Amino acid sequence: MSTKLRFPASFLLMVGVAVSPTLFAEPAEPAAVAWYRSGAEAVAQHEDAQVDRHPARNVILFVGDGMGISTVTAARILAGQRAGGSGEDHQLAFETLPFLALSKTYSATQQTPDSAPTATAMVAGIKTRDGAISVDETVDRNEKDATVIARHAVTTILEQAAAHGLSTGIVTTARVTHATPAVNYAHIANRDWESDADLPAGASVLDIASQLVAAQRKYGIEVVLGGGRTAFMPVTATDPEYPMRHGSRQDGRSLVDEWVTARPDSAYVWSRGQFAAIDPRSTRHLLGLFEPSHMQYEADRGTGDEPSLAEMTAKAIGILGNNRKGFYLMVEGGRIDHAHHAGNAYRALTDTIALSDAVRAARELTDPRDTLIIVTADHSHVFTMAGYPKRGNPILGPVIEPGRTEPELARDGKPYTTLGYSNGSGHAVLPARSDPEVRRPINAGRHAEAEDDTDSPGFYQEALVPLGSETHAGDDVAIYAGGPWSYLFRGTMEQHTIYHVMRRALGF
C-alpha cells in the first residue's frame, strides 16, 4: 500500500516546484463550494474594514449579565432554529460587529467574580472587591460611613459624560438598583443596600435608590428604565399593579415624586401603556419602573404590561438623541444571569436573544460613524454544551448523534441533553447500582427521561454538583464592538480596559 504525501503550495514554491493555478482553486463539489466561498467572503469583508479614530458622539454599553461564550453559542443556535434553520450558522445582532476581544473578569478579591466589581470595572476603569459599587478595593464591605465612602469613590463614565454635557441613561430588565445598573450612579460598600430598609443601623451612607435620585439632581440623568419600584416607595404606599404589595422605604420618602419634581419635562411610568404614550420629543427625563422587583423574563412577558428590552432601548435612544452633544447609555439584559442561577437554559437563552434584539434596534437607530457600541458580559456561568449532537439537533433537546434517530444514553441508561450545568439545583442523585433506573432530583431538579419536554420553559437542565443555586464561572467573556475607536478591542484584555476605551472614544 502506497501513501501520497501532500505539500502546501508555499513549500512547493519555496523548493522550486511549479504550481498550477487551478490546483488550489475552490472545490468542485457544490456543498464544499458554499463553505469555501463563505470563508473567502468573510476575509474580503474584513480586508475592507476601516480604523475609525473620529471622536464618538454616543456610546452604548450593552451588558448581558452572565452571558458567557457558551450562552452566546447556544442562544445563536436557538434563534436560528426558531427562524427555521439548523441554527449553527445563524448570527445574533451583535456578532456582526467588526471587532472582538476577550475580557478577563476576575476581581480584586475573587477568581470567579460577582456583578458588582465586574460592572464597576467596566464603567469606572478599576478592579475592586466583591460586592463593591464604584468604590476602590480598600473599602470594607460593611463600611457605612458616608465620609469614608466619599474618599474612596471612583468616578464613573456616566458621571463624566454628564459633566461634559452629554445625556445619560440606564436600561435594565433587573431592578434599576441592582449591581450592574447601580455602578453608573452609586458609590456604596455593599451592593445589597438598595433601600434604606436594607441599611445597617447607624449608617450615614445613602441607600442605592436614594443615590439614584441624588444623581439625577446632580447630573440630570435623562432615562432610567427597569424594575424595582419597591425601593422607591414608602411602606405606606400600595403598589399600583399589585395591591397586596407595598413599598419598602422606612423614611417615608416617595423617590418617584422626588424624581418627577427634580427636573422639568420629567415623567414616571409603570405600565407598558404609559410607556408607549411617552413622546421622546417632549419628555426630557423618564423614570420607568415596571415591576416591584425584577422585570419578567422575556419568555414570560408575553402580552403583559411590560415593554421589551428592545422597546426600552429604542425609547431611551429617542430621548437621549435630543442632545446634540451626544449621550452615554448602558443597557443590561439582567435576567440572563437569574435564569442561569435557576438552572433554566430556556429563559437564559430567550433573554439573550432579547438582548440581541435590543442591539439590533440600537444599530438601526444610530450611525456607526458617530456611535460606539460595545456588547459584553460582566461574567460567565457554569453552563455547558456537551455530547456529539448532529447538525441541527434541537439545542434544548437530548443529544442525538449523526445518522441516528434516538437519543444517546448515558451509562445509567438515561438520555441526556446537550445543555447542562456544572453545579446547581438540577442535580439528580444516582442511587445504589442495584437500582440504576431510579433518579431522584434535588431542589426542583429534573429527570433525564426521553418523554420529558426539554423545550418547555419550565425544564431545568441537569447539574453535576448539588447546590441551592448555580454559580458564576471564572472564564473569559467576549467583547463585541463597532463604531469609533472600536478597533482598540483586540486580544485578551483586562475588563477594566472597557472604561478606558469608552473614555478615549468620547475624548475625555
C-alpha positions, 0 to 999 in steps of 0.5 A: 500500500502506497501513501501520497504525501501532500505539500502546501503550495508555499513549500512547493514554491519555496523548493522550486516546484511549479504550481498550477493555478487551478490546483488550489482553486475552490472545490468542485463539489457544490456543498464544499463550494458554499463553505469555501466561498463563505470563508473567502467572503468573510476575509474580503469583508474584513480586508475592507474594514476601516480604523475609525479614530473620529471622536464618538458622539454616543456610546452604548454599553450593552451588558448581558449579565452572565452571558458567557461564550457558551450562552452566546453559542447556544442562544445563536443556535436557538434563534436560528432554529426558531427562524427555521434553520439548523441554527449553527450558522445563524448570527445574533445582532451583535456578532456582526460587529467588526471587532472582538476581544476577550475580557478577563473578569476576575476581581480584586478579591475573587477568581470567579467574580460577582456583578458588582466589581465586574460592572464597576470595572467596566464603567469606572476603569478599576478592579475592586472587591466583591460586592463593591459599587464604584468604590476602590478595593480598600473599602470594607464591605460593611463600611457605612460611613458616608465620609469614608465612602466619599474618599474612596469613590471612583468616578464613573463614565456616566458621571463624566459624560454628564459633566461634559454635557452629554445625556445619560441613561440606564436600561435594565430588565433587573431592578434599576438598583441592582449591581450592574445598573447601580455602578453608573450612579452609586458609590456604596460598600455593599451592593445589597443596600438598595433601600434604606430598609436594607441599611445597617443601623447607624449608617450615614451612607445613602441607600442605592435608590436614594443615590439614584435620585441624588444623581439625577439632581446632580447630573440630570440623568435623562432615562432610567428604565427597569424594575424595582419600584419597591425601593422607591416607595414608602411602606405606606404606599400600595403598589399600583399593579399589585395591591397586596404589595407595598413599598419598602422605604422606612423614611417615608420618602416617595423617590418617584415624586422626588424624581418627577419634581427634580427636573422639568419635562420629567415623567414616571411610568409603570405600565407598558401603556404609559410607556408607549404614550411617552413622546421622546420629543417632549419628555426630557427625563423618564423614570420607568419602573415596571415591576416591584422587583425584577422585570419578567423574563422575556419568555414570560412577558408575553402580552403583559404590561411590560415593554421589551428590552428592545422597546426600552432601548429604542425609547431611551435612544429617542430621548437621549438623541435630543442632545446634540452633544451626544449621550452615554447609555448602558443597557443590561439584559439582567435576567440572563444571569437569574435564569442561569442561577435557576438552572433554566437554559430556556429563559437564559437563552430567550433573554439573550436573544432579547438582548440581541434584539435590543442591539439590533434596534440600537444599530438601526437607530444610530450611525456607526460613524458617530456611535460606539457600541460595545456588547459584553458580559460582566461574567460567565456561568457554569453552563455547558454544551456537551455530547456529539449532537448532529447538525441541527439537533434541537439545542434544548433537546437530548443529544442525538448523534449523526445518522441516528434517530434516538437519543444517546444514553448515558451509562445509567441508561438515561438520555441526556441533553446537550445543555447542562450545568456544572453545579446547581439545583438540577442535580439528580442523585444516582442511587445504589447500582442495584437500582440504576433506573431510579433518579431522584432530583434535588431542589426542583431538579429534573429527570433525564427521561426521553418523554420529558419536554426539554423545550418547555420553559419550565425544564431545568437542565441537569447539574453535576454538583448539588447546590441551592443555586448555580454559580458564576464561572471564572472564564473569559467573556467576549467583547463585541464592538463597532463604531469609533475607536472600536478597533482598540478591542483586540486580544485578551484584555483586562475588563477594566480596559472597557472604561478606558476605551469608552473614555478615549472614544468620547475624548475625555 
